[in-house]
Amino acid sequence: MLYQQDGELENNIDFIAHNLNYDKETIKSVIEDFDLFKFDDDIITSNRVLEGLKEITEISKKRSKSAKIRWEAEKSKQ
């Protein structure tokens, strides 16, 4: 869910539990007890997810740049 929401998720245990089809106590425990997430009253984030999103964005930019270079090279041959 964090990847789908650009690394930030509203801190709403009811919403998360409903969407993941788990009980609220389990969701609350996972969020609060294992140091996997950072959370405050409003937002849940994860450094790992934020790093993953950054990596995905960088790879996408590199691939886009490479495709543009190939396209320009093909265009100049014609």
PyMOL Python script that loads the backbone (N, CA, C, O; Angstrom):
from pymol import cmd

cmd.read_pdbstr("""\
ATOM      1  N   MET A   1       0.826  -1.193   0.000  1.00  0.00           N
ATOM      2  CA  MET A   1       0.000   0.000   0.000  1.00  0.00           C
ATOM      3  C   MET A   1       0.868   1.255   0.000  1.00  0.00           C
ATOM      4  O   MET A   1       0.517   2.255  -0.626  1.00  0.00           O
ATOM      5  N   LEU A   2       1.999   1.203   0.699  1.00  0.00           N
ATOM      6  CA  LEU A   2       2.897   2.369   0.722  1.00  0.00           C
ATOM      7  C   LEU A   2       3.459   2.661  -0.661  1.00  0.00           C
ATOM      8  O   LEU A   2       3.568   3.825  -1.046  1.00  0.00           O
ATOM      9  N   TYR A   3       3.817   1.626  -1.416  1.00  0.00           N
ATOM     10  CA  TYR A   3       4.320   1.849  -2.775  1.00  0.00           C
ATOM     11  C   TYR A   3       3.250   2.495  -3.638  1.00  0.00           C
ATOM     12  O   TYR A   3       3.564   3.366  -4.449  1.00  0.00           O
ATOM     13  N   GLN A   4       2.016   2.097  -3.489  1.00  0.00           N
ATOM     14  CA  GLN A   4       0.926   2.651  -4.284  1.00  0.00           C
ATOM     15  C   GLN A   4       0.619   4.091  -3.912  1.00  0.00           C
ATOM     16  O   GLN A   4       0.064   4.831  -4.725  1.00  0.00           O
ATOM     17  N   GLN A   5       0.968   4.504  -2.701  1.00  0.00           N
ATOM     18  CA  GLN A   5       0.668   5.842  -2.221  1.00  0.00           C
ATOM     19  C   GLN A   5       1.914   6.725  -2.143  1.00  0.00           C
ATOM     20  O   GLN A   5       1.963   7.649  -1.330  1.00  0.00           O
ATOM     21  N   ASP A   6       2.912   6.455  -2.970  1.00  0.00           N
ATOM     22  CA  ASP A   6       4.144   7.247  -3.026  1.00  0.00           C
ATOM     23  C   ASP A   6       4.865   7.332  -1.686  1.00  0.00           C
ATOM     24  O   ASP A   6       5.468   8.352  -1.354  1.00  0.00           O
ATOM     25  N   GLY A   7       4.792   6.232  -0.915  1.00  0.00           N
ATOM     26  CA  GLY A   7       5.582   6.141   0.307  1.00  0.00           C
ATOM     27  C   GLY A   7       4.939   6.699   1.557  1.00  0.00           C
ATOM     28  O   GLY A   7       5.538   6.644   2.631  1.00  0.00           O
ATOM     29  N   GLU A   8       3.755   7.226   1.447  1.00  0.00           N
ATOM     30  CA  GLU A   8       3.060   7.771   2.615  1.00  0.00           C
ATOM     31  C   GLU A   8       1.640   7.234   2.651  1.00  0.00           C
ATOM     32  O   GLU A   8       0.937   7.202   1.641  1.00  0.00           O
ATOM     33  N   LEU A   9       1.237   6.812   3.844  1.00  0.00           N
ATOM     34  CA  LEU A   9      -0.095   6.262   4.013  1.00  0.00           C
ATOM     35  C   LEU A   9      -0.740   6.921   5.215  1.00  0.00           C
ATOM     36  O   LEU A   9      -0.103   7.110   6.251  1.00  0.00           O
ATOM     37  N   GLU A  10      -1.988   7.263   5.071  1.00  0.00           N
ATOM     38  CA  GLU A  10      -2.706   7.852   6.194  1.00  0.00           C
ATOM     39  C   GLU A  10      -2.724   6.863   7.356  1.00  0.00           C
ATOM     40  O   GLU A  10      -3.021   5.683   7.173  1.00  0.00           O
ATOM     41  N   ASN A  11      -2.409   7.346   8.532  1.00  0.00           N
ATOM     42  CA  ASN A  11      -2.384   6.499   9.722  1.00  0.00           C
ATOM     43  C   ASN A  11      -3.818   6.249  10.181  1.00  0.00           C
ATOM     44  O   ASN A  11      -4.317   6.874  11.117  1.00  0.00           O
ATOM     45  N   ASN A  12      -4.454   5.317   9.490  1.00  0.00           N
ATOM     46  CA  ASN A  12      -5.839   4.963   9.768  1.00  0.00           C
ATOM     47  C   ASN A  12      -5.903   3.442   9.865  1.00  0.00           C
ATOM     48  O   ASN A  12      -6.053   2.758   8.852  1.00  0.00           O
ATOM     49  N   ILE A  13      -5.790   2.917  11.070  1.00  0.00           N
ATOM     50  CA  ILE A  13      -5.724   1.479  11.297  1.00  0.00           C
ATOM     51  C   ILE A  13      -6.963   0.780  10.750  1.00  0.00           C
ATOM     52  O   ILE A  13      -6.850  -0.297  10.166  1.00  0.00           O
ATOM     53  N   ASP A  14      -8.134   1.364  10.926  1.00  0.00           N
ATOM     54  CA  ASP A  14      -9.362   0.751  10.423  1.00  0.00           C
ATOM     55  C   ASP A  14      -9.307   0.570   8.909  1.00  0.00           C
ATOM     56  O   ASP A  14      -9.647  -0.496   8.396  1.00  0.00           O
ATOM     57  N   PHE A  15      -8.883   1.600   8.204  1.00  0.00           N
ATOM     58  CA  PHE A  15      -8.788   1.560   6.743  1.00  0.00           C
ATOM     59  C   PHE A  15      -7.783   0.498   6.291  1.00  0.00           C
ATOM     60  O   PHE A  15      -8.069  -0.297   5.396  1.00  0.00           O
ATOM     61  N   ILE A  16      -6.616   0.494   6.912  1.00  0.00           N
ATOM     62  CA  ILE A  16      -5.570  -0.461   6.537  1.00  0.00           C
ATOM     63  C   ILE A  16      -6.023  -1.889   6.818  1.00  0.00           C
ATOM     64  O   ILE A  16      -5.865  -2.769   5.972  1.00  0.00           O
ATOM     65  N   ALA A  17      -6.585  -2.122   7.999  1.00  0.00           N
ATOM     66  CA  ALA A  17      -7.062  -3.459   8.363  1.00  0.00           C
ATOM     67  C   ALA A  17      -8.132  -3.947   7.387  1.00  0.00           C
ATOM     68  O   ALA A  17      -8.121  -5.105   6.970  1.00  0.00           O
ATOM     69  N   HIS A  18      -9.041  -3.066   7.034  1.00  0.00           N
ATOM     70  CA  HIS A  18     -10.097  -3.434   6.089  1.00  0.00           C
ATOM     71  C   HIS A  18      -9.514  -3.803   4.725  1.00  0.00           C
ATOM     72  O   HIS A  18      -9.886  -4.825   4.147  1.00  0.00           O
ATOM     73  N   ASN A  19      -8.605  -2.979   4.213  1.00  0.00           N
ATOM     74  CA  ASN A  19      -8.033  -3.218   2.884  1.00  0.00           C
ATOM     75  C   ASN A  19      -7.135  -4.447   2.835  1.00  0.00           C
ATOM     76  O   ASN A  19      -7.046  -5.111   1.802  1.00  0.00           O
ATOM     77  N   LEU A  20      -6.473  -4.750   3.938  1.00  0.00           N
ATOM     78  CA  LEU A  20      -5.606  -5.929   3.976  1.00  0.00           C
ATOM     79  C   LEU A  20      -6.314  -7.163   4.527  1.00  0.00           C
ATOM     80  O   LEU A  20      -5.745  -8.254   4.565  1.00  0.00           O
ATOM     81  N   ASN A  21      -7.562  -6.977   4.953  1.00  0.00           N
ATOM     82  CA  ASN A  21      -8.374  -8.060   5.492  1.00  0.00           C
ATOM     83  C   ASN A  21      -7.714  -8.730   6.701  1.00  0.00           C
ATOM     84  O   ASN A  21      -7.677  -9.956   6.804  1.00  0.00           O
ATOM     85  N   TYR A  22      -7.197  -7.904   7.610  1.00  0.00           N
ATOM     86  CA  TYR A  22      -6.612  -8.355   8.873  1.00  0.00           C
ATOM     87  C   TYR A  22      -7.293  -7.618  10.010  1.00  0.00           C
ATOM     88  O   TYR A  22      -7.911  -6.572   9.812  1.00  0.00           O
ATOM     89  N   ASP A  23      -7.170  -8.178  11.202  1.00  0.00           N
ATOM     90  CA  ASP A  23      -7.765  -7.500  12.341  1.00  0.00           C
ATOM     91  C   ASP A  23      -6.911  -6.294  12.740  1.00  0.00           C
ATOM     92  O   ASP A  23      -5.706  -6.255  12.488  1.00  0.00           O
ATOM     93  N   LYS A  24      -7.553  -5.328  13.359  1.00  0.00           N
ATOM     94  CA  LYS A  24      -6.902  -4.064  13.719  1.00  0.00           C
ATOM     95  C   LYS A  24      -5.730  -4.270  14.666  1.00  0.00           C
ATOM     96  O   LYS A  24      -4.717  -3.581  14.543  1.00  0.00           O
ATOM     97  N   GLU A  25      -5.842  -5.195  15.602  1.00  0.00           N
ATOM     98  CA  GLU A  25      -4.778  -5.412  16.575  1.00  0.00           C
ATOM     99  C   GLU A  25      -3.499  -5.898  15.897  1.00  0.00           C
ATOM    100  O   GLU A  25      -2.401  -5.482  16.268  1.00  0.00           O
ATOM    101  N   THR A  26      -3.638  -6.775  14.910  1.00  0.00           N
ATOM    102  CA  THR A  26      -2.473  -7.276  14.175  1.00  0.00           C
ATOM    103  C   THR A  26      -1.812  -6.148  13.398  1.00  0.00           C
ATOM    104  O   THR A  26      -0.591  -6.000  13.440  1.00  0.00           O
ATOM    105  N   ILE A  27      -2.595  -5.360  12.699  1.00  0.00           N
ATOM    106  CA  ILE A  27      -2.063  -4.241  11.916  1.00  0.00           C
ATOM    107  C   ILE A  27      -1.363  -3.253  12.834  1.00  0.00           C
ATOM    108  O   ILE A  27      -0.252  -2.812  12.540  1.00  0.00           O
ATOM    109  N   LYS A  28      -1.995  -2.908  13.927  1.00  0.00           N
ATOM    110  CA  LYS A  28      -1.402  -1.960  14.874  1.00  0.00           C
ATOM    111  C   LYS A  28      -0.081  -2.496  15.422  1.00  0.00           C
ATOM    112  O   LYS A  28       0.884  -1.745  15.559  1.00  0.00           O
ATOM    113  N   SER A  29      -0.034  -3.775  15.731  1.00  0.00           N
ATOM    114  CA  SER A  29       1.188  -4.390  16.242  1.00  0.00           C
ATOM    115  C   SER A  29       2.313  -4.340  15.208  1.00  0.00           C
ATOM    116  O   SER A  29       3.446  -3.988  15.534  1.00  0.00           O
ATOM    117  N   VAL A  30       1.998  -4.689  13.972  1.00  0.00           N
ATOM    118  CA  VAL A  30       3.027  -4.671  12.920  1.00  0.00           C
ATOM    119  C   VAL A  30       3.564  -3.256  12.722  1.00  0.00           C
ATOM    120  O   VAL A  30       4.772  -3.067  12.574  1.00  0.00           O
ATOM    121  N   ILE A  31       2.696  -2.283  12.718  1.00  0.00           N
ATOM    122  CA  ILE A  31       3.116  -0.902  12.503  1.00  0.00           C
ATOM    123  C   ILE A  31       3.946  -0.379  13.676  1.00  0.00           C
ATOM    124  O   ILE A  31       4.940   0.318  13.470  1.00  0.00           O
ATOM    125  N   GLU A  32       3.549  -0.707  14.887  1.00  0.00           N
ATOM    126  CA  GLU A  32       4.165  -0.079  16.053  1.00  0.00           C
ATOM    127  C   GLU A  32       5.274  -0.891  16.724  1.00  0.00           C
ATOM    128  O   GLU A  32       6.139  -0.305  17.376  1.00  0.00           O
ATOM    129  N   ASP A  33       5.276  -2.217  16.586  1.00  0.00           N
ATOM    130  CA  ASP A  33       6.143  -3.040  17.414  1.00  0.00           C
ATOM    131  C   ASP A  33       7.440  -3.536  16.774  1.00  0.00           C
ATOM    132  O   ASP A  33       8.287  -4.069  17.489  1.00  0.00           O
ATOM    133  N   PHE A  34       7.630  -3.390  15.496  1.00  0.00           N
ATOM    134  CA  PHE A  34       8.770  -4.017  14.841  1.00  0.00           C
ATOM    135  C   PHE A  34       9.757  -3.039  14.207  1.00  0.00           C
ATOM    136  O   PHE A  34      10.675  -3.468  13.509  1.00  0.00           O
ATOM    137  N   ASP A  35       9.593  -1.765  14.428  1.00  0.00           N
ATOM    138  CA  ASP A  35      10.482  -0.742  13.865  1.00  0.00           C
ATOM    139  C   ASP A  35      10.614  -0.815  12.346  1.00  0.00           C
ATOM    140  O   ASP A  35      11.653  -0.472  11.784  1.00  0.00           O
ATOM    141  N   LEU A  36       9.563  -1.261  11.701  1.00  0.00           N
ATOM    142  CA  LEU A  36       9.559  -1.313  10.237  1.00  0.00           C
ATOM    143  C   LEU A  36       9.054  -0.013   9.631  1.00  0.00           C
ATOM    144  O   LEU A  36       9.362   0.307   8.483  1.00  0.00           O
ATOM    145  N   PHE A  37       8.288   0.724  10.398  1.00  0.00           N
ATOM    146  CA  PHE A  37       7.635   1.918   9.897  1.00  0.00           C
ATOM    147  C   PHE A  37       7.892   3.094  10.823  1.00  0.00           C
ATOM    148  O   PHE A  37       8.145   2.932  12.017  1.00  0.00           O
ATOM    149  N   LYS A  38       7.821   4.271  10.241  1.00  0.00           N
ATOM    150  CA  LYS A  38       7.804   5.506  11.021  1.00  0.00           C
ATOM    151  C   LYS A  38       6.368   5.995  10.976  1.00  0.00           C
ATOM    152  O   LYS A  38       5.731   5.951   9.924  1.00  0.00           O
ATOM    153  N   PHE A  39       5.863   6.450  12.082  1.00  0.00           N
ATOM    154  CA  PHE A  39       4.473   6.877  12.104  1.00  0.00           C
ATOM    155  C   PHE A  39       4.274   7.995  13.095  1.00  0.00           C
ATOM    156  O   PHE A  39       4.987   8.113  14.091  1.00  0.00           O
ATOM    157  N   ASP A  40       3.302   8.798  12.800  1.00  0.00           N
ATOM    158  CA  ASP A  40       2.837   9.809  13.747  1.00  0.00           C
ATOM    159  C   ASP A  40       1.316   9.769  13.715  1.00  0.00           C
ATOM    160  O   ASP A  40       0.734   8.801  13.225  1.00  0.00           O
ATOM    161  N   ASP A  41       0.688  10.772  14.216  1.00  0.00           N
ATOM    162  CA  ASP A  41      -0.774  10.764  14.264  1.00  0.00           C
ATOM    163  C   ASP A  41      -1.420  10.756  12.882  1.00  0.00           C
ATOM    164  O   ASP A  41      -2.555  10.306  12.729  1.00  0.00           O
ATOM    165  N   ASP A  42      -0.702  11.254  11.877  1.00  0.00           N
ATOM    166  CA  ASP A  42      -1.308  11.433  10.558  1.00  0.00           C
ATOM    167  C   ASP A  42      -0.791  10.487   9.475  1.00  0.00           C
ATOM    168  O   ASP A  42      -1.570  10.023   8.642  1.00  0.00           O
ATOM    169  N   ILE A  43       0.510  10.196   9.475  1.00  0.00           N
ATOM    170  CA  ILE A  43       1.143   9.532   8.343  1.00  0.00           C
ATOM    171  C   ILE A  43       1.998   8.349   8.793  1.00  0.00           C
ATOM    172  O   ILE A  43       2.635   8.388   9.845  1.00  0.00           O
ATOM    173  N   ILE A  44       1.996   7.284   7.962  1.00  0.00           N
ATOM    174  CA  ILE A  44       2.890   6.136   8.132  1.00  0.00           C
ATOM    175  C   ILE A  44       3.833   6.142   6.940  1.00  0.00           C
ATOM    176  O   ILE A  44       3.394   6.290   5.799  1.00  0.00           O
ATOM    177  N   THR A  45       5.120   5.984   7.197  1.00  0.00           N
ATOM    178  CA  THR A  45       6.116   5.882   6.134  1.00  0.00           C
ATOM    179  C   THR A  45       7.065   4.736   6.462  1.00  0.00           C
ATOM    180  O   THR A  45       7.024   4.165   7.552  1.00  0.00           O
ATOM    181  N   SER A  46       7.916   4.414   5.501  1.00  0.00           N
ATOM    182  CA  SER A  46       8.935   3.391   5.685  1.00  0.00           C
ATOM    183  C   SER A  46      10.179   3.821   4.921  1.00  0.00           C
ATOM    184  O   SER A  46      10.108   4.106   3.725  1.00  0.00           O
ATOM    185  N   ASN A  47      11.308   3.869   5.600  1.00  0.00           N
ATOM    186  CA  ASN A  47      12.546   4.237   4.905  1.00  0.00           C
ATOM    187  C   ASN A  47      12.833   3.283   3.763  1.00  0.00           C
ATOM    188  O   ASN A  47      13.281   3.710   2.699  1.00  0.00           O
ATOM    189  N   ARG A  48      12.581   1.992   3.966  1.00  0.00           N
ATOM    190  CA  ARG A  48      12.845   1.009   2.914  1.00  0.00           C
ATOM    191  C   ARG A  48      11.976   1.273   1.691  1.00  0.00           C
ATOM    192  O   ARG A  48      12.455   1.193   0.560  1.00  0.00           O
ATOM    193  N   VAL A  49      10.726   1.581   1.906  1.00  0.00           N
ATOM    194  CA  VAL A  49       9.833   1.875   0.784  1.00  0.00           C
ATOM    195  C   VAL A  49      10.264   3.159   0.090  1.00  0.00           C
ATOM    196  O   VAL A  49      10.283   3.213  -1.140  1.00  0.00           O
ATOM    197  N   LEU A  50      10.608   4.186   0.843  1.00  0.00           N
ATOM    198  CA  LEU A  50      11.060   5.444   0.243  1.00  0.00           C
ATOM    199  C   LEU A  50      12.328   5.231  -0.579  1.00  0.00           C
ATOM    200  O   LEU A  50      12.468   5.800  -1.662  1.00  0.00           O
ATOM    201  N   GLU A  51      13.255   4.413  -0.069  1.00  0.00           N
ATOM    202  CA  GLU A  51      14.470   4.091  -0.827  1.00  0.00           C
ATOM    203  C   GLU A  51      14.126   3.315  -2.089  1.00  0.00           C
ATOM    204  O   GLU A  51      14.696   3.566  -3.151  1.00  0.00           O
ATOM    205  N   GLY A  52      13.195   2.371  -1.974  1.00  0.00           N
ATOM    206  CA  GLY A  52      12.771   1.600  -3.134  1.00  0.00           C
ATOM    207  C   GLY A  52      12.133   2.471  -4.199  1.00  0.00           C
ATOM    208  O   GLY A  52      12.408   2.304  -5.388  1.00  0.00           O
ATOM    209  N   LEU A  53      11.291   3.390  -3.787  1.00  0.00           N
ATOM    210  CA  LEU A  53      10.668   4.310  -4.739  1.00  0.00           C
ATOM    211  C   LEU A  53      11.712   5.197  -5.419  1.00  0.00           C
ATOM    212  O   LEU A  53      11.621   5.472  -6.616  1.00  0.00           O
ATOM    213  N   LYS A  54      12.695   5.636  -4.650  1.00  0.00           N
ATOM    214  CA  LYS A  54      13.767   6.460  -5.220  1.00  0.00           C
ATOM    215  C   LYS A  54      14.537   5.652  -6.263  1.00  0.00           C
ATOM    216  O   LYS A  54      14.847   6.162  -7.339  1.00  0.00           O
ATOM    217  N   GLU A  55      14.843   4.409  -5.952  1.00  0.00           N
ATOM    218  CA  GLU A  55      15.570   3.546  -6.889  1.00  0.00           C
ATOM    219  C   GLU A  55      14.751   3.308  -8.153  1.00  0.00           C
ATOM    220  O   GLU A  55      15.290   3.362  -9.259  1.00  0.00           O
ATOM    221  N   ILE A  56      13.474   3.050  -8.003  1.00  0.00           N
ATOM    222  CA  ILE A  56      12.600   2.840  -9.164  1.00  0.00           C
ATOM    223  C   ILE A  56      12.574   4.085 -10.040  1.00  0.00           C
ATOM    224  O   ILE A  56      12.631   3.978 -11.265  1.00  0.00           O
ATOM    225  N   THR A  57      12.490   5.257  -9.432  1.00  0.00           N
ATOM    226  CA  THR A  57      12.466   6.515 -10.180  1.00  0.00           C
ATOM    227  C   THR A  57      13.775   6.738 -10.928  1.00  0.00           C
ATOM    228  O   THR A  57      13.766   7.148 -12.089  1.00  0.00           O
ATOM    229  N   GLU A  58      14.903   6.469 -10.265  1.00  0.00           N
ATOM    230  CA  GLU A  58      16.203   6.651 -10.906  1.00  0.00           C
ATOM    231  C   GLU A  58      16.374   5.693 -12.088  1.00  0.00           C
ATOM    232  O   GLU A  58      16.874   6.097 -13.138  1.00  0.00           O
ATOM    233  N   ILE A  59      15.970   4.445 -11.931  1.00  0.00           N
ATOM    234  CA  ILE A  59      16.066   3.475 -13.026  1.00  0.00           C
ATOM    235  C   ILE A  59      15.184   3.920 -14.188  1.00  0.00           C
ATOM    236  O   ILE A  59      15.591   3.842 -15.348  1.00  0.00           O
ATOM    237  N   SER A  60      13.997   4.379 -13.881  1.00  0.00           N
ATOM    238  CA  SER A  60      13.081   4.837 -14.919  1.00  0.00           C
ATOM    239  C   SER A  60      13.669   6.007 -15.700  1.00  0.00           C
ATOM    240  O   SER A  60      13.572   6.047 -16.927  1.00  0.00           O
ATOM    241  N   LYS A  61      14.278   6.955 -14.996  1.00  0.00           N
ATOM    242  CA  LYS A  61      14.895   8.103 -15.661  1.00  0.00           C
ATOM    243  C   LYS A  61      16.045   7.658 -16.555  1.00  0.00           C
ATOM    244  O   LYS A  61      16.184   8.148 -17.676  1.00  0.00           O
ATOM    245  N   LYS A  62      16.873   6.731 -16.071  1.00  0.00           N
ATOM    246  CA  LYS A  62      17.997   6.227 -16.866  1.00  0.00           C
ATOM    247  C   LYS A  62      17.499   5.527 -18.121  1.00  0.00           C
ATOM    248  O   LYS A  62      18.045   5.723 -19.207  1.00  0.00           O
ATOM    249  N   ARG A  63      16.465   4.711 -17.970  1.00  0.00           N
ATOM    250  CA  ARG A  63      15.921   3.995 -19.124  1.00  0.00           C
ATOM    251  C   ARG A  63      15.297   4.960 -20.120  1.00  0.00           C
ATOM    252  O   ARG A  63      15.422   4.774 -21.331  1.00  0.00           O
ATOM    253  N   SER A  64      14.634   5.979 -19.621  1.00  0.00           N
ATOM    254  CA  SER A  64      14.038   6.977 -20.499  1.00  0.00           C
ATOM    255  C   SER A  64      15.117   7.721 -21.278  1.00  0.00           C
ATOM    256  O   SER A  64      14.979   7.952 -22.479  1.00  0.00           O
ATOM    257  N   LYS A  65      16.185   8.092 -20.590  1.00  0.00           N
ATOM    258  CA  LYS A  65      17.293   8.797 -21.234  1.00  0.00           C
ATOM    259  C   LYS A  65      17.939   7.911 -22.295  1.00  0.00           C
ATOM    260  O   LYS A  65      18.249   8.372 -23.394  1.00  0.00           O
ATOM    261  N   SER A  66      18.138   6.637 -21.960  1.00  0.00           N
ATOM    262  CA  SER A  66      18.736   5.705 -22.900  1.00  0.00           C
ATOM    263  C   SER A  66      17.853   5.514 -24.129  1.00  0.00           C
ATOM    264  O   SER A  66      18.356   5.462 -25.252  1.00  0.00           O
ATOM    265  N   ALA A  67      16.555   5.409 -23.927  1.00  0.00           N
ATOM    266  CA  ALA A  67      15.626   5.253 -25.051  1.00  0.00           C
ATOM    267  C   ALA A  67      15.646   6.494 -25.935  1.00  0.00           C
ATOM    268  O   ALA A  67      15.592   6.391 -27.160  1.00  0.00           O
ATOM    269  N   LYS A  68      15.722   7.655 -25.314  1.00  0.00           N
ATOM    270  CA  LYS A  68      15.767   8.899 -26.091  1.00  0.00           C
ATOM    271  C   LYS A  68      17.034   8.955 -26.934  1.00  0.00           C
ATOM    272  O   LYS A  68      16.993   9.371 -28.092  1.00  0.00           O
ATOM    273  N   ILE A  69      18.158   8.539 -26.361  1.00  0.00           N
ATOM    274  CA  ILE A  69      19.421   8.522 -27.105  1.00  0.00           C
ATOM    275  C   ILE A  69      19.321   7.565 -28.285  1.00  0.00           C
ATOM    276  O   ILE A  69      19.738   7.900 -29.394  1.00  0.00           O
ATOM    277  N   ARG A  70      18.765   6.362 -28.051  1.00  0.00           N
ATOM    278  CA  ARG A  70      18.606   5.397 -29.148  1.00  0.00           C
ATOM    279  C   ARG A  70      17.675   5.942 -30.221  1.00  0.00           C
ATOM    280  O   ARG A  70      17.940   5.789 -31.414  1.00  0.00           O
ATOM    281  N   TRP A  71      16.584   6.577 -29.800  1.00  0.00           N
ATOM    282  CA  TRP A  71      15.633   7.118 -30.753  1.00  0.00           C
ATOM    283  C   TRP A  71      16.287   8.220 -31.593  1.00  0.00           C
ATOM    284  O   TRP A  71      16.098   8.269 -32.809  1.00  0.00           O
ATOM    285  N   GLU A  72      17.049   9.094 -30.952  1.00  0.00           N
ATOM    286  CA  GLU A  72      17.738  10.159 -31.669  1.00  0.00           C
ATOM    287  C   GLU A  72      18.772   9.592 -32.636  1.00  0.00           C
ATOM    288  O   GLU A  72      18.934  10.114 -33.739  1.00  0.00           O
ATOM    289  N   ALA A  73      19.474   8.532 -32.239  1.00  0.00           N
ATOM    290  CA  ALA A  73      20.471   7.908 -33.107  1.00  0.00           C
ATOM    291  C   ALA A  73      19.784   7.298 -34.325  1.00  0.00           C
ATOM    292  O   ALA A  73      20.273   7.445 -35.445  1.00  0.00           O
ATOM    293  N   GLU A  74      18.674   6.628 -34.124  1.00  0.00           N
ATOM    294  CA  GLU A  74      17.926   6.052 -35.250  1.00  0.00           C
ATOM    295  C   GLU A  74      17.386   7.145 -36.167  1.00  0.00           C
ATOM    296  O   GLU A  74      17.400   7.007 -37.390  1.00  0.00           O
ATOM    297  N   LYS A  75      16.919   8.216 -35.569  1.00  0.00           N
ATOM    298  CA  LYS A  75      16.364   9.321 -36.347  1.00  0.00           C
ATOM    299  C   LYS A  75      17.443   9.985 -37.209  1.00  0.00           C
ATOM    300  O   LYS A  75      17.176  10.391 -38.341  1.00  0.00           O
ATOM    301  N   SER A  76      18.653  10.093 -36.673  1.00  0.00           N
ATOM    302  CA  SER A  76      19.736  10.740 -37.424  1.00  0.00           C
ATOM    303  C   SER A  76      20.247   9.856 -38.563  1.00  0.00           C
ATOM    304  O   SER A  76      20.837  10.374 -39.511  1.00  0.00           O
ATOM    305  N   LYS A  77      20.039   8.551 -38.499  1.00  0.00           N
ATOM    306  CA  LYS A  77      20.469   7.652 -39.572  1.00  0.00           C
ATOM    307  C   LYS A  77      19.594   7.778 -40.791  1.00  0.00           C
ATOM    308  O   LYS A  77      20.030   7.455 -41.896  1.00  0.00           O
ATOM    309  N   GLN A  78      18.370   8.239 -40.621  1.00  0.00           N
ATOM    310  CA  GLN A  78      17.426   8.306 -41.738  1.00  0.00           C
ATOM    311  C   GLN A  78      17.630   9.514 -42.561  1.00  0.00           C
ATOM    312  O   GLN A  78      16.916   9.720 -43.542  1.00  0.00           O
TER     313      GLN A  78
END
""", "prot")
cmd.dss("prot")
cmd.show_as("cartoon", "prot")
cmd.util.cbc("prot")
cmd.orient("prot")
